[in-house]
């Protein structure tokens, strides 16, 4: 079995994300990554996870 080269993997990544890169280059309002969005929704997702165990004996244990 032949392993893929690092360069080949990088080029495949670029090819798979080409449309998003073009949008980013055309519209200066588009963020390069989604980290700010992910940081914004993380507290909601964590609360939802913690609320699953509310009322359970082990709900407050970490």
PDBQT receptor file of N, H, CA, C and O in Angstrom, charges set to zero:
ATOM      1  N   UNK A   1       0.853  -1.186   0.000  1.00  0.00    +0.000 N 
ATOM      2  CA  UNK A   1       0.000   0.000   0.000  1.00  0.00    +0.000 C 
ATOM      3  C   UNK A   1       0.893   1.242   0.000  1.00  0.00    +0.000 C 
ATOM      4  O   UNK A   1       1.879   1.300   0.735  1.00  0.00    +0.000 OA
ATOM      5  N   UNK A   2       0.562   2.194  -0.791  1.00  0.00    +0.000 N 
ATOM      6  H   UNK A   2      -0.239   2.147  -1.389  1.00  0.00    +0.000 HD
ATOM      7  CA  UNK A   2       1.353   3.413  -0.928  1.00  0.00    +0.000 C 
ATOM      8  C   UNK A   2       0.753   4.545  -0.098  1.00  0.00    +0.000 C 
ATOM      9  O   UNK A   2      -0.452   4.791  -0.153  1.00  0.00    +0.000 OA
ATOM     10  N   UNK A   3       1.583   5.219   0.657  1.00  0.00    +0.000 N 
ATOM     11  H   UNK A   3       2.561   5.019   0.702  1.00  0.00    +0.000 HD
ATOM     12  CA  UNK A   3       1.084   6.347   1.446  1.00  0.00    +0.000 C 
ATOM     13  C   UNK A   3       1.079   7.604   0.581  1.00  0.00    +0.000 C 
ATOM     14  O   UNK A   3       1.854   7.718  -0.369  1.00  0.00    +0.000 OA
ATOM     15  N   UNK A   4       0.215   8.526   0.913  1.00  0.00    +0.000 N 
ATOM     16  H   UNK A   4      -0.414   8.433   1.685  1.00  0.00    +0.000 HD
ATOM     17  CA  UNK A   4       0.127   9.782   0.176  1.00  0.00    +0.000 C 
ATOM     18  C   UNK A   4       1.196  10.739   0.682  1.00  0.00    +0.000 C 
ATOM     19  O   UNK A   4       1.514  10.763   1.871  1.00  0.00    +0.000 OA
ATOM     20  N   UNK A   5       1.737  11.516  -0.223  1.00  0.00    +0.000 N 
ATOM     21  H   UNK A   5       1.479  11.496  -1.189  1.00  0.00    +0.000 HD
ATOM     22  CA  UNK A   5       2.751  12.493   0.174  1.00  0.00    +0.000 C 
ATOM     23  C   UNK A   5       2.083  13.654   0.907  1.00  0.00    +0.000 C 
ATOM     24  O   UNK A   5       0.890  13.907   0.744  1.00  0.00    +0.000 OA
ATOM     25  N   UNK A   6       2.869  14.344   1.708  1.00  0.00    +0.000 N 
ATOM     26  H   UNK A   6       3.839  14.138   1.840  1.00  0.00    +0.000 HD
ATOM     27  CA  UNK A   6       2.344  15.511   2.435  1.00  0.00    +0.000 C 
ATOM     28  C   UNK A   6       1.889  16.580   1.457  1.00  0.00    +0.000 C 
ATOM     29  O   UNK A   6       0.863  17.224   1.671  1.00  0.00    +0.000 OA
ATOM     30  N   UNK A   7       2.654  16.773   0.376  1.00  0.00    +0.000 N 
ATOM     31  H   UNK A   7       3.488  16.249   0.203  1.00  0.00    +0.000 HD
ATOM     32  CA  UNK A   7       2.265  17.762  -0.626  1.00  0.00    +0.000 C 
ATOM     33  C   UNK A   7       0.943  17.377  -1.277  1.00  0.00    +0.000 C 
ATOM     34  O   UNK A   7       0.078  18.227  -1.493  1.00  0.00    +0.000 OA
ATOM     35  N   UNK A   8       0.790  16.095  -1.586  1.00  0.00    +0.000 N 
ATOM     36  H   UNK A   8       1.492  15.405  -1.410  1.00  0.00    +0.000 HD
ATOM     37  CA  UNK A   8      -0.462  15.627  -2.180  1.00  0.00    +0.000 C 
ATOM     38  C   UNK A   8      -1.646  15.862  -1.266  1.00  0.00    +0.000 C 
ATOM     39  O   UNK A   8      -2.720  16.252  -1.724  1.00  0.00    +0.000 OA
ATOM     40  N   UNK A   9      -1.458  15.626   0.026  1.00  0.00    +0.000 N 
ATOM     41  H   UNK A   9      -0.586  15.309   0.398  1.00  0.00    +0.000 HD
ATOM     42  CA  UNK A   9      -2.540  15.860   0.990  1.00  0.00    +0.000 C 
ATOM     43  C   UNK A   9      -2.902  17.337   1.053  1.00  0.00    +0.000 C 
ATOM     44  O   UNK A   9      -4.081  17.687   1.120  1.00  0.00    +0.000 OA
ATOM     45  N   UNK A  10      -1.894  18.204   1.031  1.00  0.00    +0.000 N 
ATOM     46  H   UNK A  10      -0.937  17.919   0.976  1.00  0.00    +0.000 HD
ATOM     47  CA  UNK A  10      -2.140  19.653   1.078  1.00  0.00    +0.000 C 
ATOM     48  C   UNK A  10      -2.895  20.114  -0.168  1.00  0.00    +0.000 C 
ATOM     49  O   UNK A  10      -3.827  20.913  -0.075  1.00  0.00    +0.000 OA
ATOM     50  N   UNK A  11      -2.487  19.609  -1.334  1.00  0.00    +0.000 N 
ATOM     51  H   UNK A  11      -1.730  18.960  -1.410  1.00  0.00    +0.000 HD
ATOM     52  CA  UNK A  11      -3.147  20.000  -2.582  1.00  0.00    +0.000 C 
ATOM     53  C   UNK A  11      -4.588  19.493  -2.626  1.00  0.00    +0.000 C 
ATOM     54  O   UNK A  11      -5.474  20.174  -3.141  1.00  0.00    +0.000 OA
ATOM     55  N   UNK A  12      -4.816  18.311  -2.092  1.00  0.00    +0.000 N 
ATOM     56  H   UNK A  12      -4.096  17.757  -1.674  1.00  0.00    +0.000 HD
ATOM     57  CA  UNK A  12      -6.181  17.784  -2.018  1.00  0.00    +0.000 C 
ATOM     58  C   UNK A  12      -7.041  18.652  -1.112  1.00  0.00    +0.000 C 
ATOM     59  O   UNK A  12      -8.200  18.923  -1.425  1.00  0.00    +0.000 OA
ATOM     60  N   UNK A  13      -6.478  19.089   0.007  1.00  0.00    +0.000 N 
ATOM     61  H   UNK A  13      -5.537  18.869   0.261  1.00  0.00    +0.000 HD
ATOM     62  CA  UNK A  13      -7.200  19.962   0.936  1.00  0.00    +0.000 C 
ATOM     63  C   UNK A  13      -7.600  21.263   0.232  1.00  0.00    +0.000 C 
ATOM     64  O   UNK A  13      -8.739  21.716   0.344  1.00  0.00    +0.000 OA
ATOM     65  N   UNK A  14      -6.655  21.850  -0.489  1.00  0.00    +0.000 N 
ATOM     66  H   UNK A  14      -5.729  21.482  -0.580  1.00  0.00    +0.000 HD
ATOM     67  CA  UNK A  14      -6.934  23.096  -1.216  1.00  0.00    +0.000 C 
ATOM     68  C   UNK A  14      -8.035  22.878  -2.251  1.00  0.00    +0.000 C 
ATOM     69  O   UNK A  14      -8.950  23.693  -2.372  1.00  0.00    +0.000 OA
ATOM     70  N   UNK A  15      -7.943  21.781  -2.992  1.00  0.00    +0.000 N 
ATOM     71  H   UNK A  15      -7.200  21.119  -2.893  1.00  0.00    +0.000 HD
ATOM     72  CA  UNK A  15      -8.949  21.494  -4.017  1.00  0.00    +0.000 C 
ATOM     73  C   UNK A  15     -10.331  21.317  -3.396  1.00  0.00    +0.000 C 
ATOM     74  O   UNK A  15     -11.328  21.763  -3.962  1.00  0.00    +0.000 OA
ATOM     75  N   UNK A  16     -10.393  20.671  -2.239  1.00  0.00    +0.000 N 
ATOM     76  H   UNK A  16      -9.582  20.309  -1.778  1.00  0.00    +0.000 HD
ATOM     77  CA  UNK A  16     -11.680  20.441  -1.571  1.00  0.00    +0.000 C 
ATOM     78  C   UNK A  16     -12.294  21.712  -1.013  1.00  0.00    +0.000 C 
ATOM     79  O   UNK A  16     -13.511  21.783  -0.838  1.00  0.00    +0.000 OA
ATOM     80  N   UNK A  17     -11.471  22.722  -0.728  1.00  0.00    +0.000 N 
ATOM     81  H   UNK A  17     -10.482  22.664  -0.870  1.00  0.00    +0.000 HD
ATOM     82  CA  UNK A  17     -11.964  23.974  -0.130  1.00  0.00    +0.000 C 
ATOM     83  C   UNK A  17     -11.868  25.159  -1.085  1.00  0.00    +0.000 C 
ATOM     84  O   UNK A  17     -11.949  26.308  -0.651  1.00  0.00    +0.000 OA
ATOM     85  N   UNK A  18     -11.699  24.900  -2.352  1.00  0.00    +0.000 N 
ATOM     86  H   UNK A  18     -11.632  23.967  -2.704  1.00  0.00    +0.000 HD
ATOM     87  CA  UNK A  18     -11.475  25.952  -3.340  1.00  0.00    +0.000 C 
ATOM     88  C   UNK A  18     -12.640  26.940  -3.414  1.00  0.00    +0.000 C 
ATOM     89  O   UNK A  18     -12.422  28.150  -3.471  1.00  0.00    +0.000 OA
ATOM     90  N   UNK A  19     -13.869  26.433  -3.415  1.00  0.00    +0.000 N 
ATOM     91  H   UNK A  19     -14.046  25.450  -3.369  1.00  0.00    +0.000 HD
ATOM     92  CA  UNK A  19     -15.037  27.322  -3.524  1.00  0.00    +0.000 C 
ATOM     93  C   UNK A  19     -15.095  28.295  -2.344  1.00  0.00    +0.000 C 
ATOM     94  O   UNK A  19     -15.366  29.481  -2.533  1.00  0.00    +0.000 OA
ATOM     95  N   UNK A  20     -14.846  27.808  -1.150  1.00  0.00    +0.000 N 
ATOM     96  H   UNK A  20     -14.626  26.845  -0.997  1.00  0.00    +0.000 HD
ATOM     97  CA  UNK A  20     -14.841  28.673   0.035  1.00  0.00    +0.000 C 
ATOM     98  C   UNK A  20     -13.731  29.708  -0.029  1.00  0.00    +0.000 C 
ATOM     99  O   UNK A  20     -13.922  30.850   0.390  1.00  0.00    +0.000 OA
ATOM    100  N   UNK A  21     -12.582  29.323  -0.547  1.00  0.00    +0.000 N 
ATOM    101  H   UNK A  21     -12.427  28.395  -0.888  1.00  0.00    +0.000 HD
ATOM    102  CA  UNK A  21     -11.470  30.269  -0.689  1.00  0.00    +0.000 C 
ATOM    103  C   UNK A  21     -11.838  31.376  -1.671  1.00  0.00    +0.000 C 
ATOM    104  O   UNK A  21     -11.513  32.541  -1.441  1.00  0.00    +0.000 OA
ATOM    105  N   UNK A  22     -12.510  31.025  -2.760  1.00  0.00    +0.000 N 
ATOM    106  H   UNK A  22     -12.773  30.078  -2.947  1.00  0.00    +0.000 HD
ATOM    107  CA  UNK A  22     -12.913  32.043  -3.738  1.00  0.00    +0.000 C 
ATOM    108  C   UNK A  22     -13.903  33.030  -3.120  1.00  0.00    +0.000 C 
ATOM    109  O   UNK A  22     -13.828  34.231  -3.380  1.00  0.00    +0.000 OA
ATOM    110  N   UNK A  23     -14.822  32.528  -2.309  1.00  0.00    +0.000 N 
ATOM    111  H   UNK A  23     -14.883  31.552  -2.098  1.00  0.00    +0.000 HD
ATOM    112  CA  UNK A  23     -15.781  33.421  -1.632  1.00  0.00    +0.000 C 
ATOM    113  C   UNK A  23     -15.031  34.369  -0.704  1.00  0.00    +0.000 C 
ATOM    114  O   UNK A  23     -15.311  35.567  -0.674  1.00  0.00    +0.000 OA
ATOM    115  N   UNK A  24     -14.082  33.832   0.049  1.00  0.00    +0.000 N 
ATOM    116  H   UNK A  24     -13.855  32.859   0.025  1.00  0.00    +0.000 HD
ATOM    117  CA  UNK A  24     -13.285  34.648   0.965  1.00  0.00    +0.000 C 
ATOM    118  C   UNK A  24     -12.530  35.742   0.215  1.00  0.00    +0.000 C 
ATOM    119  O   UNK A  24     -12.466  36.879   0.681  1.00  0.00    +0.000 OA
ATOM    120  N   UNK A  25     -11.965  35.413  -0.927  1.00  0.00    +0.000 N 
ATOM    121  H   UNK A  25     -12.017  34.489  -1.305  1.00  0.00    +0.000 HD
ATOM    122  CA  UNK A  25     -11.184  36.386  -1.688  1.00  0.00    +0.000 C 
ATOM    123  C   UNK A  25     -12.071  37.440  -2.353  1.00  0.00    +0.000 C 
ATOM    124  O   UNK A  25     -11.637  38.579  -2.526  1.00  0.00    +0.000 OA
ATOM    125  N   UNK A  26     -13.297  37.087  -2.726  1.00  0.00    +0.000 N 
ATOM    126  H   UNK A  26     -13.649  36.161  -2.586  1.00  0.00    +0.000 HD
ATOM    127  CA  UNK A  26     -14.206  38.035  -3.384  1.00  0.00    +0.000 C 
ATOM    128  C   UNK A  26     -14.863  39.003  -2.401  1.00  0.00    +0.000 C 
ATOM    129  O   UNK A  26     -15.080  40.169  -2.730  1.00  0.00    +0.000 OA
ATOM    130  N   UNK A  27     -15.181  38.526  -1.201  1.00  0.00    +0.000 N 
ATOM    131  H   UNK A  27     -15.006  37.578  -0.934  1.00  0.00    +0.000 HD
ATOM    132  CA  UNK A  27     -15.940  39.334  -0.243  1.00  0.00    +0.000 C 
ATOM    133  C   UNK A  27     -15.109  39.532   1.021  1.00  0.00    +0.000 C 
ATOM    134  O   UNK A  27     -14.887  38.585   1.775  1.00  0.00    +0.000 OA
ATOM    135  N   UNK A  28     -14.653  40.750   1.250  1.00  0.00    +0.000 N 
ATOM    136  H   UNK A  28     -14.834  41.520   0.638  1.00  0.00    +0.000 HD
ATOM    137  CA  UNK A  28     -13.793  41.043   2.387  1.00  0.00    +0.000 C 
ATOM    138  C   UNK A  28     -14.460  40.900   3.739  1.00  0.00    +0.000 C 
ATOM    139  O   UNK A  28     -13.776  40.919   4.762  1.00  0.00    +0.000 OA
ATOM    140  N   UNK A  29     -15.786  40.757   3.774  1.00  0.00    +0.000 N 
ATOM    141  H   UNK A  29     -16.342  40.742   2.943  1.00  0.00    +0.000 HD
ATOM    142  CA  UNK A  29     -16.492  40.599   5.049  1.00  0.00    +0.000 C 
ATOM    143  C   UNK A  29     -16.454  39.164   5.570  1.00  0.00    +0.000 C 
ATOM    144  O   UNK A  29     -16.732  38.915   6.743  1.00  0.00    +0.000 OA
ATOM    145  N   UNK A  30     -16.112  38.237   4.705  1.00  0.00    +0.000 N 
ATOM    146  H   UNK A  30     -15.886  38.439   3.752  1.00  0.00    +0.000 HD
ATOM    147  CA  UNK A  30     -16.102  36.824   5.085  1.00  0.00    +0.000 C 
ATOM    148  C   UNK A  30     -14.859  36.535   5.925  1.00  0.00    +0.000 C 
ATOM    149  O   UNK A  30     -13.743  36.896   5.550  1.00  0.00    +0.000 OA
ATOM    150  N   UNK A  31     -15.070  35.879   7.063  1.00  0.00    +0.000 N 
ATOM    151  H   UNK A  31     -15.976  35.586   7.367  1.00  0.00    +0.000 HD
ATOM    152  CA  UNK A  31     -13.959  35.511   7.947  1.00  0.00    +0.000 C 
ATOM    153  C   UNK A  31     -13.168  34.355   7.334  1.00  0.00    +0.000 C 
ATOM    154  O   UNK A  31     -13.728  33.515   6.629  1.00  0.00    +0.000 OA
ATOM    155  N   UNK A  32     -11.868  34.321   7.607  1.00  0.00    +0.000 N 
ATOM    156  H   UNK A  32     -11.413  35.004   8.179  1.00  0.00    +0.000 HD
ATOM    157  CA  UNK A  32     -11.015  33.244   7.094  1.00  0.00    +0.000 C 
ATOM    158  C   UNK A  32     -11.355  31.904   7.745  1.00  0.00    +0.000 C 
ATOM    159  O   UNK A  32     -11.287  30.861   7.093  1.00  0.00    +0.000 OA
ATOM    160  N   UNK A  33     -11.720  31.929   9.023  1.00  0.00    +0.000 N 
ATOM    161  H   UNK A  33     -11.775  32.776   9.552  1.00  0.00    +0.000 HD
ATOM    162  CA  UNK A  33     -12.081  30.690   9.698  1.00  0.00    +0.000 C 
ATOM    163  C   UNK A  33     -13.351  30.894  10.511  1.00  0.00    +0.000 C 
ATOM    164  O   UNK A  33     -13.863  32.009  10.611  1.00  0.00    +0.000 OA
ATOM    165  N   UNK A  34     -13.845  29.829  11.079  1.00  0.00    +0.000 N 
ATOM    166  H   UNK A  34     -13.429  28.923  10.998  1.00  0.00    +0.000 HD
ATOM    167  CA  UNK A  34     -15.108  29.897  11.819  1.00  0.00    +0.000 C 
ATOM    168  C   UNK A  34     -14.892  29.944  13.328  1.00  0.00    +0.000 C 
ATOM    169  O   UNK A  34     -15.847  29.756  14.082  1.00  0.00    +0.000 OA
ATOM    170  N   UNK A  35     -13.678  30.187  13.788  1.00  0.00    +0.000 N 
ATOM    171  H   UNK A  35     -12.902  30.340  13.175  1.00  0.00    +0.000 HD
ATOM    172  CA  UNK A  35     -13.411  30.203  15.227  1.00  0.00    +0.000 C 
ATOM    173  C   UNK A  35     -14.270  31.207  15.989  1.00  0.00    +0.000 C 
ATOM    174  O   UNK A  35     -14.784  30.858  17.052  1.00  0.00    +0.000 OA
ATOM    175  N   UNK A  36     -14.454  32.444  15.501  1.00  0.00    +0.000 N 
ATOM    176  H   UNK A  36     -14.036  32.728  14.638  1.00  0.00    +0.000 HD
ATOM    177  CA  UNK A  36     -15.311  33.366  16.262  1.00  0.00    +0.000 C 
ATOM    178  C   UNK A  36     -16.747  32.841  16.416  1.00  0.00    +0.000 C 
ATOM    179  O   UNK A  36     -17.364  33.016  17.467  1.00  0.00    +0.000 OA
ATOM    180  N   UNK A  37     -17.264  32.210  15.385  1.00  0.00    +0.000 N 
ATOM    181  H   UNK A  37     -16.763  32.068  14.532  1.00  0.00    +0.000 HD
ATOM    182  CA  UNK A  37     -18.619  31.649  15.460  1.00  0.00    +0.000 C 
ATOM    183  C   UNK A  37     -18.644  30.488  16.448  1.00  0.00    +0.000 C 
ATOM    184  O   UNK A  37     -19.541  30.399  17.287  1.00  0.00    +0.000 OA
ATOM    185  N   UNK A  38     -17.666  29.605  16.347  1.00  0.00    +0.000 N 
ATOM    186  H   UNK A  38     -16.937  29.677  15.666  1.00  0.00    +0.000 HD
ATOM    187  CA  UNK A  38     -17.607  28.467  17.261  1.00  0.00    +0.000 C 
ATOM    188  C   UNK A  38     -17.463  28.929  18.703  1.00  0.00    +0.000 C 
ATOM    189  O   UNK A  38     -18.091  28.362  19.597  1.00  0.00    +0.000 OA
ATOM    190  N   UNK A  39     -16.646  29.949  18.944  1.00  0.00    +0.000 N 
ATOM    191  H   UNK A  39     -16.136  30.410  18.218  1.00  0.00    +0.000 HD
ATOM    192  CA  UNK A  39     -16.492  30.486  20.298  1.00  0.00    +0.000 C 
ATOM    193  C   UNK A  39     -17.804  31.068  20.803  1.00  0.00    +0.000 C 
ATOM    194  O   UNK A  39     -18.098  30.992  21.996  1.00  0.00    +0.000 OA
ATOM    195  N   UNK A  40     -18.588  31.646  19.910  1.00  0.00    +0.000 N 
ATOM    196  H   UNK A  40     -18.348  31.708  18.941  1.00  0.00    +0.000 HD
ATOM    197  CA  UNK A  40     -19.869  32.230  20.302  1.00  0.00    +0.000 C 
ATOM    198  C   UNK A  40     -20.918  31.203  20.681  1.00  0.00    +0.000 C 
ATOM    199  O   UNK A  40     -21.732  31.456  21.569  1.00  0.00    +0.000 OA
ATOM    200  N   UNK A  41     -20.916  30.036  20.021  1.00  0.00    +0.000 N 
ATOM    201  H   UNK A  41     -20.255  29.831  19.299  1.00  0.00    +0.000 HD
ATOM    202  CA  UNK A  41     -21.948  29.037  20.318  1.00  0.00    +0.000 C 
ATOM    203  C   UNK A  41     -21.499  28.015  21.353  1.00  0.00    +0.000 C 
ATOM    204  O   UNK A  41     -22.318  27.241  21.848  1.00  0.00    +0.000 OA
ATOM    205  N   UNK A  42     -20.214  27.999  21.687  1.00  0.00    +0.000 N 
ATOM    206  H   UNK A  42     -19.548  28.627  21.285  1.00  0.00    +0.000 HD
ATOM    207  CA  UNK A  42     -19.699  27.008  22.646  1.00  0.00    +0.000 C 
ATOM    208  C   UNK A  42     -20.430  27.061  23.991  1.00  0.00    +0.000 C 
ATOM    209  O   UNK A  42     -20.801  26.004  24.502  1.00  0.00    +0.000 OA
ATOM    210  N   UNK A  43     -20.658  28.247  24.598  1.00  0.00    +0.000 N 
ATOM    211  H   UNK A  43     -20.356  29.106  24.183  1.00  0.00    +0.000 HD
ATOM    212  CA  UNK A  43     -21.354  28.260  25.895  1.00  0.00    +0.000 C 
ATOM    213  C   UNK A  43     -22.751  27.632  25.823  1.00  0.00    +0.000 C 
ATOM    214  O   UNK A  43     -23.170  26.948  26.756  1.00  0.00    +0.000 OA
ATOM    215  N   UNK A  44     -23.463  27.859  24.733  1.00  0.00    +0.000 N 
ATOM    216  H   UNK A  44     -23.123  28.415  23.975  1.00  0.00    +0.000 HD
ATOM    217  CA  UNK A  44     -24.789  27.275  24.579  1.00  0.00    +0.000 C 
ATOM    218  C   UNK A  44     -24.705  25.762  24.493  1.00  0.00    +0.000 C 
ATOM    219  O   UNK A  44     -25.490  25.050  25.120  1.00  0.00    +0.000 OA
ATOM    220  N   UNK A  45     -23.750  25.276  23.714  1.00  0.00    +0.000 N 
ATOM    221  H   UNK A  45     -23.112  25.854  23.205  1.00  0.00    +0.000 HD
ATOM    222  CA  UNK A  45     -23.592  23.827  23.572  1.00  0.00    +0.000 C 
ATOM    223  C   UNK A  45     -23.196  23.186  24.901  1.00  0.00    +0.000 C 
ATOM    224  O   UNK A  45     -23.680  22.105  25.236  1.00  0.00    +0.000 OA
ATOM    225  N   UNK A  46     -22.326  23.839  25.653  1.00  0.00    +0.000 N 
ATOM    226  H   UNK A  46     -21.933  24.717  25.381  1.00  0.00    +0.000 HD
ATOM    227  CA  UNK A  46     -21.916  23.291  26.945  1.00  0.00    +0.000 C 
ATOM    228  C   UNK A  46     -23.074  23.284  27.941  1.00  0.00    +0.000 C 
ATOM    229  O   UNK A  46     -23.247  22.325  28.694  1.00  0.00    +0.000 OA
ATOM    230  N   UNK A  47     -23.865  24.358  27.943  1.00  0.00    +0.000 N 
ATOM    231  H   UNK A  47     -23.725  25.137  27.333  1.00  0.00    +0.000 HD
ATOM    232  CA  UNK A  47     -25.028  24.395  28.839  1.00  0.00    +0.000 C 
ATOM    233  C   UNK A  47     -25.987  23.264  28.499  1.00  0.00    +0.000 C 
ATOM    234  O   UNK A  47     -26.512  22.597  29.391  1.00  0.00    +0.000 OA
ATOM    235  N   UNK A  48     -26.214  23.050  27.215  1.00  0.00    +0.000 N 
ATOM    236  H   UNK A  48     -25.787  23.592  26.490  1.00  0.00    +0.000 HD
ATOM    237  CA  UNK A  48     -27.125  21.983  26.796  1.00  0.00    +0.000 C 
ATOM    238  C   UNK A  48     -26.602  20.632  27.291  1.00  0.00    +0.000 C 
ATOM    239  O   UNK A  48     -27.374  19.801  27.769  1.00  0.00    +0.000 OA
ATOM    240  N   UNK A  49     -25.298  20.418  27.175  1.00  0.00    +0.000 N 
ATOM    241  H   UNK A  49     -24.671  21.092  26.786  1.00  0.00    +0.000 HD
ATOM    242  CA  UNK A  49     -24.700  19.167  27.641  1.00  0.00    +0.000 C 
ATOM    243  C   UNK A  49     -24.865  19.022  29.150  1.00  0.00    +0.000 C 
ATOM    244  O   UNK A  49     -25.224  17.950  29.638  1.00  0.00    +0.000 OA
ATOM    245  N   UNK A  50     -24.601  20.101  29.890  1.00  0.00    +0.000 N 
ATOM    246  H   UNK A  50     -24.309  20.972  29.493  1.00  0.00    +0.000 HD
ATOM    247  CA  UNK A  50     -24.706  20.039  31.348  1.00  0.00    +0.000 C 
ATOM    248  C   UNK A  50     -26.153  19.852  31.798  1.00  0.00    +0.000 C 
ATOM    249  O   UNK A  50     -26.404  19.186  32.803  1.00  0.00    +0.000 OA
ATOM    250  N   UNK A  51     -27.102  20.426  31.071  1.00  0.00    +0.000 N 
ATOM    251  H   UNK A  51     -26.898  20.967  30.255  1.00  0.00    +0.000 HD
ATOM    252  CA  UNK A  51     -28.503  20.314  31.464  1.00  0.00    +0.000 C 
ATOM    253  C   UNK A  51     -29.039  18.904  31.276  1.00  0.00    +0.000 C 
ATOM    254  O   UNK A  51     -30.060  18.552  31.866  1.00  0.00    +0.000 OA
ATOM    255  N   UNK A  52     -28.374  18.097  30.473  1.00  0.00    +0.000 N 
ATOM    256  H   UNK A  52     -27.544  18.384  29.994  1.00  0.00    +0.000 HD
ATOM    257  CA  UNK A  52     -28.798  16.710  30.319  1.00  0.00    +0.000 C 
ATOM    258  C   UNK A  52     -28.730  15.969  31.647  1.00  0.00    +0.000 C 
ATOM    259  O   UNK A  52     -29.489  15.029  31.882  1.00  0.00    +0.000 OA
ATOM    260  N   UNK A  53     -27.815  16.397  32.514  1.00  0.00    +0.000 N 
ATOM    261  H   UNK A  53     -27.198  17.161  32.323  1.00  0.00    +0.000 HD
ATOM    262  CA  UNK A  53     -27.610  15.696  33.772  1.00  0.00    +0.000 C 
ATOM    263  C   UNK A  53     -28.216  16.439  34.964  1.00  0.00    +0.000 C 
ATOM    264  O   UNK A  53     -28.009  16.028  36.105  1.00  0.00    +0.000 OA
ATOM    265  N   UNK A  54     -28.950  17.511  34.726  1.00  0.00    +0.000 N 
ATOM    266  H   UNK A  54     -29.118  17.844  33.799  1.00  0.00    +0.000 HD
ATOM    267  CA  UNK A  54     -29.581  18.249  35.824  1.00  0.00    +0.000 C 
ATOM    268  C   UNK A  54     -30.607  17.346  36.508  1.00  0.00    +0.000 C 
ATOM    269  O   UNK A  54     -31.414  16.693  35.846  1.00  0.00    +0.000 OA
ATOM    270  N   UNK A  55     -30.564  17.320  37.813  1.00  0.00    +0.000 N 
ATOM    271  H   UNK A  55     -29.909  17.850  38.350  1.00  0.00    +0.000 HD
ATOM    272  CA  UNK A  55     -31.494  16.492  38.576  1.00  0.00    +0.000 C 
ATOM    273  C   UNK A  55     -30.992  15.081  38.804  1.00  0.00    +0.000 C 
ATOM    274  O   UNK A  55     -31.621  14.310  39.529  1.00  0.00    +0.000 OA
ATOM    275  N   UNK A  56     -29.898  14.739  38.212  1.00  0.00    +0.000 N 
ATOM    276  H   UNK A  56     -29.386  15.365  37.623  1.00  0.00    +0.000 HD
ATOM    277  CA  UNK A  56     -29.303  13.396  38.412  1.00  0.00    +0.000 C 
ATOM    278  C   UNK A  56     -28.291  13.491  39.538  1.00  0.00    +0.000 C 
ATOM    279  O   UNK A  56     -27.668  14.537  39.719  1.00  0.00    +0.000 OA
ATOM    280  N   UNK A  57     -28.118  12.435  40.289  1.00  0.00    +0.000 N 
ATOM    281  H   UNK A  57     -28.624  11.585  40.142  1.00  0.00    +0.000 HD
ATOM    282  CA  UNK A  57     -27.205  12.427  41.437  1.00  0.00    +0.000 C 
ATOM    283  C   UNK A  57     -25.773  12.797  41.060  1.00  0.00    +0.000 C 
ATOM    284  O   UNK A  57     -25.061  13.416  41.851  1.00  0.00    +0.000 OA
ATOM    285  N   UNK A  58     -25.354  12.422  39.860  1.00  0.00    +0.000 N 
ATOM    286  H   UNK A  58     -25.933  11.919  39.218  1.00  0.00    +0.000 HD
ATOM    287  CA  UNK A  58     -23.980  12.704  39.436  1.00  0.00    +0.000 C 
ATOM    288  C   UNK A  58     -23.903  13.896  38.486  1.00  0.00    +0.000 C 
ATOM    289  O   UNK A  58     -22.872  14.111  37.848  1.00  0.00    +0.000 OA
ATOM    290  N   UNK A  59     -24.971  14.666  38.385  1.00  0.00    +0.000 N 
ATOM    291  H   UNK A  59     -25.809  14.492  38.903  1.00  0.00    +0.000 HD
ATOM    292  CA  UNK A  59     -25.006  15.793  37.457  1.00  0.00    +0.000 C 
ATOM    293  C   UNK A  59     -23.988  16.881  37.763  1.00  0.00    +0.000 C 
ATOM    294  O   UNK A  59     -23.514  17.545  36.841  1.00  0.00    +0.000 OA
ATOM    295  N   UNK A  60     -23.639  17.083  39.025  1.00  0.00    +0.000 N 
ATOM    296  H   UNK A  60     -24.024  16.544  39.774  1.00  0.00    +0.000 HD
ATOM    297  CA  UNK A  60     -22.705  18.128  39.389  1.00  0.00    +0.000 C 
ATOM    298  C   UNK A  60     -21.252  17.672  39.452  1.00  0.00    +0.000 C 
ATOM    299  O   UNK A  60     -20.350  18.487  39.642  1.00  0.00    +0.000 OA
ATOM    300  N   UNK A  61     -21.028  16.381  39.295  1.00  0.00    +0.000 N 
ATOM    301  H   UNK A  61     -21.761  15.719  39.140  1.00  0.00    +0.000 HD
ATOM    302  CA  UNK A  61     -19.644  15.863  39.355  1.00  0.00    +0.000 C 
ATOM    303  C   UNK A  61     -18.940  16.082  38.017  1.00  0.00    +0.000 C 
ATOM    304  O   UNK A  61     -19.554  15.994  36.954  1.00  0.00    +0.000 OA
ATOM    305  N   UNK A  62     -17.631  16.371  38.093  1.00  0.00    +0.000 N 
ATOM    306  H   UNK A  62     -17.132  16.442  38.957  1.00  0.00    +0.000 HD
ATOM    307  CA  UNK A  62     -16.896  16.516  36.842  1.00  0.00    +0.000 C 
ATOM    308  C   UNK A  62     -15.958  15.368  36.639  1.00  0.00    +0.000 C 
ATOM    309  O   UNK A  62     -15.251  15.319  35.633  1.00  0.00    +0.000 OA
TER     310      UNK A  62
